[in-house]
Amino acid sequence: MAIIKKSKIREMQDAEMQSKLFEFQKELNSERGMIATGGRTSNSGKIKQLKRSIARILTILHERKIGIVRKVKAAVGSTKAVVATGAKPAAPVAPEKKN
């Protein structure tokens, strides 16, 4: 349950993403608590999967907040743009030249 793909996250609404985020954070705390008390987890890679899923959700929430638009592959194979609300992203800054 911990692995969730970026395409599935991008299809979710913000409220649904927040609820998934809360669910994953709760599950991660449970797993960490089990290890801290000397217990074993059912799956040794679960903590890593949970952390990555949380990071994916937070990244996509932040992208939507600042207005980055990403392409999402549809089931048929065509792509559609996910419209993000918020401010437009800042222009890239050129690196300084050193003499």
Secondary structure, DSSP 8 states (H G I E B T S, - for coil): -----HHHHHHS-HHHHHHHHHHHHHHHHHHHHHHHTT---S-TTHHHHHHHHHHHHHHHHHHHHHT---EEE-TTS-EEE----S-------------
